[in-house]
Amino acid sequence: MTYQTDIAQTKSLIQRYNGTWDGIDAESVARMRVQNRFQSGLDIARYTAAIMRKDMAAYDADPAAYTQSLGCWHGFIGQQKMISIKKHFGSTERRYLYLSGWMIAALRSEFGPLPDQSMHEKTSVPALIEELYTFLRQADARELGMMFRDLDAARASGNQVEEQRLLNAIDGYQTHVVPIIADIDAGFGNAEATYLLAKKMIEAGACALQIENQVSDEKQCGHQDGKVTVPHEDFLAKVRACRYAFLELGVEDGIIVTRTDSLGAGLTKQIAVSKEPGDLGDQYNSYLDCEEIDPATARNGDVILNRDGKLLRPKRLASNLFQFRAGTGEDRCVMDCIASLQNGADLLWIETEKPHIEQIAGMVDRVRAVIPNAKLVYNNSPSFNWTLNFRQQVYDAWAGEGKDVSAYDRARLMSVDYDGTELGDEADERIRTFQKDAAARAGIFHHLITLPTYHTAALSTDNLAKEYFGDAGMLGYVKGVQRKEIREGIACVKHQNMSGSDIGDDHKEYFAGEAALKAGGAHNTMNQFAA
C-alpha cells in the first residue's frame, strides 16, 4: 500500500466513528505506520530470510555477488553501521549484521567480561538481537521523519515537483533492517536447550543461526586451544532442533549455518555410536588415535574398538578425553561439511587458523565434489595477524618462484620497516582483494569480521583519552571527534535527533496539536549544527 492510499483508507476509517475520532489525523497515522513497518521480530525474520535466500541464489549465479557483515555488540553500533552504509553506498544490499557470541561474553554478560566459552547468559543472545533491531527500526523512523518534514516544507512552499519526489521516495524507502547471522555457540546444552534458545532468537528477529560442532560444556573460542568436538549424530540433532524452531514459528526459509571446528580440534569427549561399517559414527571413530591391543593386555576401564578384526584402544587423556590422529583435521572438516549439508544445513563455516585462500579452497573443492553448490560463511577474524600472514605468504611465494628475498627477514615482517616496500604493498593488495578472490575461488558466500567494533571502540577511546587528558585538552575532542563528525556528515553529531527527540516532537504534535510543548525550537543547541 502506498503512503497516499494509506492516508485515504485511514480517513475512511476515522469517518466511520461519527466524529468521535476527528481528533485523529489520517496522515499522522500513515506516517507512524511507515515508521513502524515491522510489527514483530518474526516479521523481521521472515523478511530477512527471504533476502538471504535471494542473495544465496545470486551468489550461485555469480560469485562476485558475495555478502558481508561486521559484528556489532550494541544496538547503537549496528545502527550507525547501517546508517553509514546507506550514506556511502546508497543501499544496504548484500550487507548484513553479525552477532558474535565472543562479544556478548566479553561485553554483555552480567558476570562481567568473560572468555568465549559459553559461560554468559544465553538469554543475552536474543536480547541483543532484539536490541539491534530496535535501533535499526529507530533509524528508519528517524530518516523517514526527516523526509516528512521536508515533505511539509515542500507543500508549504508550493513546490509540487519536490513534493512528488518525496512521496515517491517514501513509497520506495529502503529499510535499515537487514539479516543478522546470530551465533548460538554450541547450543548451550542438549538439543532441547538448543531448540528453546533458537526459538527465542528467531522470535527476536534472527533469520540465520550459526551453530558449531563443539561439546557445549567444553566450548572454546574457535581461535583458542583445547577444542572438543562431538560425534555427528549429536550435532545433527541440534541442527534439526534449529530447523524445527524455524518451522514452528513459520519462518520456512530460515538459514542454518553449521560451523566445524575440527581443523583445530584434536579431541573428542565421546566415541561415536556406529551401527555398521562406513556409517557416520564409524567414519568419526576412524580418525581416533588408537593402538592395537591383545585381549590379554587390556587394562581396567579400556574402551575397545573392533575394526577389520583388530581390537584397538583409543588413546585416552588424563582429562578423560580421546584424541584424534595428528594431521586429520582437514579430512574431518570435509566430512563434517558434507554431513551437515546432507542433513539440513544451508551454509558452512570452516574455522581456520589463518586466512589462506588455497587452504580453504582445498577443503571446499572436496565438499563441492559431493555437493556442487556448497558455500561458506567465513570469519575474517581479528585473531589473525593479517599483516604478518600475508607478508609471509608473499615472501614464501616469491621464494618459491626464485625471486630474491634477501632484503626481508621472514620472522620480522610485521615490522614498520617493511611498510611501503614492494613486498608490503603486494601483501596489502592481497588483503584488499581477499574477499573478492576467496568468494571466487573458495566458495565464500558471506565474509564477516566477528569482533571489529570491539577493537574500533578501544582504538577510538584510546585516541580520545590520549588527546583530551593530555596537552590538547578540549581540542582533543573538537578536532579529533566533533569537527570530523560535522564535516563528514556523521548522523549522530546531532545526538538529540539521533536519540529520537524530533520523533518525540512529531508525536507530541500529533497528540496535542498546537498545545504541544516541543524540544526542537529556536533555543535547541542542536541548531548550531544546521550548517
GUGU-743718 format. One record per residue (C-alpha): x, y, z; residue number from 1. Coordinates in steps of 0.05 Angstrom, whole numbers. Layout:
! GUGU-743718
SESE      xx      yy      zz    n
SESE       X       Y       Z  NUM
...
! end
This chain:
! GUGU-743718
SESE      xx      yy      zz    n
SESE       0       0       0    1
SESE      26      69     -18    2
SESE      32     126      31    3
SESE     -26     164      -1    4
SESE     -70     102      -5    5
SESE     -59      90      69    6
SESE     -80     162      84    7
SESE    -143     154      43    8
SESE    -162      88      77    9
SESE    -148     116     146   10
SESE    -192     176     131   11
SESE    -249     128     114   12
SESE    -237      91     180   13
SESE    -239     155     220   14
SESE    -304     177     187   15
SESE    -338     112     208   16
SESE    -334     134     281   17
SESE    -383     191     271   18
SESE    -339     248     293   19
SESE    -311     216     356   20
SESE    -244     204     322   21
SESE    -240     272     288   22
SESE    -180     290     332   23
SESE    -140     236     296   24
SESE    -103     259     234   25
SESE    -102     207     179   26
SESE     -34     228     151   27
SESE      -2     226     220   28
SESE     -27     154     227   29
SESE       2     137     159   30
SESE      69     167     180   31
SESE      71     126     244   32
SESE      55      63     205   33
SESE     110      76     153   34
SESE     159      88     210   35
SESE     139      22     243   36
SESE     139     -26     184   37
SESE     157     -88     225   38
SESE     106    -107     278   39
SESE     147    -163     309   40
SESE     213    -199     308   41
SESE     180    -255     268   42
SESE     162    -204     214   43
SESE     235    -186     212   44
SESE     259    -258     210   45
SESE     213    -275     151   46
SESE     232    -212     113   47
SESE     307    -221     123   48
SESE     306    -296     109   49
SESE     278    -281      41   50
SESE     334    -230      29   51
SESE     387    -282      47   52
SESE     356    -335       2   53
SESE     355    -286     -56   54
SESE     427    -267     -42   55
SESE     448    -340     -39   56
SESE     417    -353    -107   57
SESE     451    -291    -135   58
SESE     518    -316    -109   59
SESE     507    -385    -141   60
SESE     497    -349    -207   61
SESE     556    -302    -198   62
SESE     609    -308    -142   63
SESE     623    -234    -148   64
SESE     556    -224    -112   65
SESE     583    -244     -44   66
SESE     556    -213      20   67
SESE     590    -180      80   68
SESE     578    -163     153   69
SESE     611    -135     214   70
SESE     600    -160     285   71
SESE     563    -110     329   72
SESE     558    -114     405   73
SESE     507     -59     416   74
SESE     445     -34     380   75
SESE     475      35     371   76
SESE     537       6     337   77
SESE     494     -35     289   78
SESE     450      25     275   79
SESE     508      72     260   80
SESE     539      19     215   81
SESE     476      13     173   82
SESE     466      89     170   83
SESE     538      95     145   84
SESE     527      42      92   85
SESE     465      77      66   86
SESE     502     144      66   87
SESE     564     119      30   88
SESE     535      67     -17   89
SESE     462      86     -24   90
SESE     438      16     -10   91
SESE     441     -38      43   92
SESE     440     -94      -8   93
SESE     485    -154      10   94
SESE     506    -121      75   95
SESE     485    -157     139   96
SESE     499    -155     214   97
SESE     536    -209     252   98
SESE     521    -224     325   99
SESE     583    -251     358  100
SESE     579    -296     419  101
SESE     651    -274     434  102
SESE     629    -202     441  103
SESE     568    -219     483  104
SESE     613    -258     530  105
SESE     665    -202     533  106
SESE     618    -142     536  107
SESE     545    -160     552  108
SESE     547    -211     608  109
SESE     523    -194     678  110
SESE     583    -233     704  111
SESE     629    -182     672  112
SESE     680    -196     617  113
SESE     683    -270     602  114
SESE     722    -313     552  115
SESE     684    -343     494  116
SESE     667    -408     529  117
SESE     590    -407     533  118
SESE     592    -382     604  119
SESE     550    -320     590  120
SESE     475    -318     600  121
SESE     443    -349     539  122
SESE     384    -301     546  123
SESE     432    -245     528  124
SESE     436    -271     457  125
SESE     362    -260     438  126
SESE     364    -196     479  127
SESE     419    -167     435  128
SESE     383    -188     372  129
SESE     321    -151     396  130
SESE     364     -91     415  131
SESE     398     -89     347  132
SESE     331     -89     310  133
SESE     302     -37     358  134
SESE     358      10     338  135
SESE     352      -6     264  136
SESE     278       7     265  137
SESE     291      73     301  138
SESE     340      91     245  139
SESE     282      81     196  140
SESE     235     124     238  141
SESE     287     180     244  142
SESE     304     182     170  143
SESE     231     179     149  144
SESE     214     233     200  145
SESE     264     279     166  146
SESE     232     263      99  147
SESE     163     280     127  148
SESE     190     348     150  149
SESE     218     360      80  150
SESE     151     340      51  151
SESE     115     390      95  152
SESE     164     444      74  153
SESE     154     428       0  154
SESE      79     433       8  155
SESE      85     499      47  156
SESE     127     529      -9  157
SESE      82     502     -64  158
SESE     139     460     -94  159
SESE      98     404    -126  160
SESE     157     373    -161  161
SESE     195     364     -95  162
SESE     131     340     -61  163
SESE     122     285    -113  164
SESE     195     266    -108  165
SESE     189     257     -33  166
SESE     124     218     -39  167
SESE     159     170     -87  168
SESE     219     166     -40  169
SESE     174     148      18  170
SESE     138      94     -22  171
SESE     206      65     -45  172
SESE     241      73      22  173
SESE     295      21      37  174
SESE     296       0     109  175
SESE     358      -5     153  176
SESE     333     -74     175  177
SESE     379    -126     145  178
SESE     394    -200     161  179
SESE     430    -219     224  180
SESE     472    -282     226  181
SESE     468    -299     300  182
SESE     517    -342     339  183
SESE     482    -395     381  184
SESE     550    -424     402  185
SESE     546    -499     411  186
SESE     473    -495     431  187
SESE     480    -481     506  188
SESE     462    -552     527  189
SESE     426    -611     497  190
SESE     383    -609     434  191
SESE     321    -586     474  192
SESE     361    -528     503  193
SESE     384    -511     432  194
SESE     312    -512     407  195
SESE     287    -467     463  196
SESE     342    -416     452  197
SESE     334    -419     376  198
SESE     260    -401     385  199
SESE     277    -340     426  200
SESE     329    -317     376  201
SESE     281    -325     317  202
SESE     225    -290     355  203
SESE     274    -232     366  204
SESE     286    -228     291  205
SESE     343    -275     273  206
SESE     336    -307     205  207
SESE     403    -344     206  208
SESE     431    -385     264  209
SESE     504    -406     266  210
SESE     518    -468     308  211
SESE     584    -504     319  212
SESE     603    -576     330  213
SESE     638    -569     397  214
SESE     617    -600     462  215
SESE     572    -549     495  216
SESE     602    -553     564  217
SESE     673    -553     538  218
SESE     663    -499     485  219
SESE     723    -455     468  220
SESE     732    -396     422  221
SESE     747    -421     352  222
SESE     816    -389     356  223
SESE     836    -419     423  224
SESE     866    -486     440  225
SESE     830    -543     475  226
SESE     770    -550     429  227
SESE     730    -614     435  228
SESE     682    -637     381  229
SESE     621    -682     385  230
SESE     600    -741     341  231
SESE     558    -722     281  232
SESE     492    -750     307  233
SESE     496    -707     369  234
SESE     509    -645     327  235
SESE     457    -661     275  236
SESE     404    -668     329  237
SESE     417    -595     346  238
SESE     414    -575     273  239
SESE     346    -608     269  240
SESE     325    -573     332  241
SESE     341    -506     299  242
SESE     301    -526     237  243
SESE     241    -547     280  244
SESE     244    -479     314  245
SESE     243    -442     247  246
SESE     185    -484     221  247
SESE     144    -479     284  248
SESE     148    -403     281  249
SESE     131    -400     207  250
SESE     200    -379     182  251
SESE     202    -434     130  252
SESE     264    -408      94  253
SESE     306    -395     156  254
SESE     380    -406     147  255
SESE     424    -453     188  256
SESE     499    -443     186  257
SESE     538    -503     211  258
SESE     608    -489     236  259
SESE     662    -541     240  260
SESE     719    -531     289  261
SESE     752    -597     270  262
SESE     812    -565     237  263
SESE     837    -540     304  264
SESE     802    -591     349  265
SESE     843    -652     364  266
SESE     798    -680     418  267
SESE     730    -714     428  268
SESE     692    -728     491  269
SESE     654    -787     462  270
SESE     664    -848     419  271
SESE     611    -845     366  272
SESE     557    -898     362  273
SESE     566    -940     299  274
SESE     514    -989     273  275
SESE     550   -1012     211  276
SESE     618   -1003     178  277
SESE     624    -938     139  278
SESE     567    -900     174  279
SESE     579    -831     204  280
SESE     596    -859     272  281
SESE     647    -907     242  282
SESE     677    -851     200  283
SESE     683    -806     261  284
SESE     717    -861     301  285
SESE     764    -878     244  286
SESE     804    -815     259  287
SESE     816    -832     332  288
SESE     888    -843     353  289
SESE     888    -917     371  290
SESE     936    -972     388  291
SESE     925   -1046     373  292
SESE     919   -1089     435  293
SESE     914   -1162     454  294
SESE     855   -1180     500  295
SESE     905   -1206     549  296
SESE     937   -1137     556  297
SESE     872   -1098     562  298
SESE     871   -1052     622  299
SESE     815   -1037     671  300
SESE     769    -983     642  301
SESE     794    -991     570  302
SESE     748    -973     513  303
SESE     757   -1023     457  304
SESE     741   -1015     383  305
SESE     735   -1072     334  306
SESE     760   -1053     266  307
SESE     774   -1102     210  308
SESE     780   -1158     260  309
SESE     831   -1120     302  310
SESE     820   -1095     373  311
SESE     840   -1023     381  312
SESE     846    -980     443  313
SESE     833    -905     431  314
SESE     884    -863     469  315
SESE     850    -831     529  316
SESE     880    -770     562  317
SESE     881    -754     636  318
SESE     822    -707     623  319
SESE     781    -768     602  320
SESE     781    -742     530  321
SESE     801    -781     469  322
SESE     848    -753     417  323
SESE     847    -755     341  324
SESE     907    -772     299  325
SESE     950    -713     282  326
SESE     941    -686     212  327
SESE     868    -709     204  328
SESE     836    -641     215  329
SESE     822    -624     142  330
SESE     793    -693     128  331
SESE     747    -686     188  332
SESE     726    -616     166  333
SESE     706    -642      97  334
SESE     667    -699     129  335
SESE     632    -650     176  336
SESE     613    -604     119  337
SESE     584    -659      75  338
SESE     545    -690     133  339
SESE     516    -622     153  340
SESE     493    -604      83  341
SESE     463    -673      74  342
SESE     424    -664     138  343
SESE     392    -596     132  344
SESE     446    -543     137  345
SESE     444    -486      87  346
SESE     513    -455      94  347
SESE     580    -478     122  348
SESE     632    -445     166  349
SESE     702    -474     169  350
SESE     741    -442     226  351
SESE     814    -437     204  352
SESE     877    -415     238  353
SESE     899    -367     183  354
SESE     868    -331     123  355
SESE     895    -373      66  356
SESE     852    -378       4  357
SESE     882    -443     -23  358
SESE     876    -478      45  359
SESE     801    -460      47  360
SESE     791    -477     -27  361
SESE     824    -545     -19  362
SESE     771    -566      30  363
SESE     713    -532      -7  364
SESE     734    -567     -72  365
SESE     727    -634     -38  366
SESE     659    -616      -9  367
SESE     635    -590     -76  368
SESE     654    -655    -109  369
SESE     596    -684     -70  370
SESE     551    -622     -63  371
SESE     565    -574    -120  372
SESE     530    -512     -92  373
SESE     563    -516     -23  374
SESE     582    -447       1  375
SESE     614    -416      62  376
SESE     607    -363     114  377
SESE     678    -344     131  378
SESE     707    -309     192  379
SESE     756    -255     171  380
SESE     779    -258     243  381
SESE     816    -205     283  382
SESE     850    -264     316  383
SESE     892    -269     252  384
SESE     952    -224     245  385
SESE     932    -204     175  386
SESE     994    -162     161  387
SESE    1043    -216     183  388
SESE    1004    -273     150  389
SESE    1000    -240      82  390
SESE    1071    -214      82  391
SESE    1095    -285      98  392
SESE    1051    -312      42  393
SESE    1082    -263      -7  394
SESE    1152    -279      19  395
SESE    1140    -354      11  396
SESE    1111    -345     -59  397
SESE    1170    -303     -81  398
SESE    1220    -351     -51  399
SESE    1185    -408     -87  400
SESE    1190    -370    -153  401
SESE    1264    -360    -142  402
SESE    1257    -285    -130  403
SESE    1310    -252     -87  404
SESE    1282    -242     -16  405
SESE    1347    -227      18  406
SESE    1324    -157      36  407
SESE    1269    -186      80  408
SESE    1272    -222     147  409
SESE    1213    -270     147  410
SESE    1209    -271     223  411
SESE    1206    -194     226  412
SESE    1157    -180     170  413
SESE    1108    -146     218  414
SESE    1159     -90     227  415
SESE    1143     -19     204  416
SESE    1209     -24     166  417
SESE    1172     -63     112  418
SESE    1115     -13     104  419
SESE    1117      16      34  420
SESE    1163     -38       8  421
SESE    1147     -79     -54  422
SESE    1132    -139     -10  423
SESE    1090     -98      38  424
SESE    1050     -67     -18  425
SESE    1036    -133     -52  426
SESE    1013    -163      15  427
SESE     966    -104      26  428
SESE     937    -113     -44  429
SESE     924    -187     -28  430
SESE     889    -166      36  431
SESE     848    -115      -2  432
SESE     823    -166     -53  433
SESE     819    -225      -5  434
SESE     743    -226       0  435
SESE     732    -220     -75  436
SESE     786    -272     -90  437
SESE     762    -320     -36  438
SESE     689    -313     -60  439
SESE     711    -332    -130  440
SESE     760    -388    -112  441
SESE     738    -416     -45  442
SESE     662    -414     -47  443
SESE     655    -360       6  444
SESE     585    -330       1  445
SESE     590    -287      63  446
SESE     650    -252      93  447
SESE     645    -226     164  448
SESE     691    -198     216  449
SESE     669    -226     283  450
SESE     691    -171     331  451
SESE     715    -110     294  452
SESE     674     -59     333  453
SESE     705     -85     398  454
SESE     772     -63     371  455
SESE     748       3     340  456
SESE     715      23     405  457
SESE     781      10     442  458
SESE     823      47     390  459
SESE     779     109     385  460
SESE     774     113     461  461
SESE     849     108     468  462
SESE     860     164     418  463
SESE     810     209     452  464
SESE     837     195     522  465
SESE     908     209     499  466
SESE     889     277     470  467
SESE     837     301     519  468
SESE     875     284     582  469
SESE     940     310     551  470
SESE     961     378     526  471
SESE     906     383     473  472
SESE     851     386     526  473
SESE     783     403     495  474
SESE     815     410     427  475
SESE     828     335     430  476
SESE     753     324     427  477
SESE     736     380     380  478
SESE     790     366     328  479
SESE     790     290     335  480
SESE     716     279     340  481
SESE     665     335     332  482
SESE     698     372     274  483
SESE     703     306     236  484
SESE     631     289     251  485
SESE     607     355     224  486
SESE     649     354     161  487
SESE     639     280     146  488
SESE     564     282     157  489
SESE     562     233     215  490
SESE     489     224     235  491
SESE     498     225     310  492
SESE     532     294     311  493
SESE     460     316     323  494
SESE     455     269     382  495
SESE     387     295     405  496
SESE     358     279     337  497
SESE     393     212     337  498
SESE     364     193     404  499
SESE     293     207     379  500
SESE     279     278     403  501
SESE     250     300     337  502
SESE     207     237     332  503
SESE     181     253     401  504
SESE     164     324     379  505
SESE     125     298     320  506
SESE      85     252     365  507
SESE      71     309     415  508
SESE      42     350     357  509
SESE       0     291     334  510
SESE     -27     281     404  511
SESE     -35     353     429  512
SESE     -35     397     366  513
SESE     -16     469     378  514
SESE     -13     457     453  515
SESE      48     411     445  516
SESE     110     433     483  517
SESE     165     413     436  518
SESE     240     408     447  519
SESE     264     426     377  520
SESE     251     501     380  521
SESE     297     560     368  522
SESE     335     551     433  523
SESE     355     479     419  524
SESE     431     479     414  525
SESE     428     426     360  526
SESE     410     483     313  527
SESE     484     501     315  528
SESE     497     441     271  529
SESE     448     461     216  530
SESE     505     488     174  531
! end
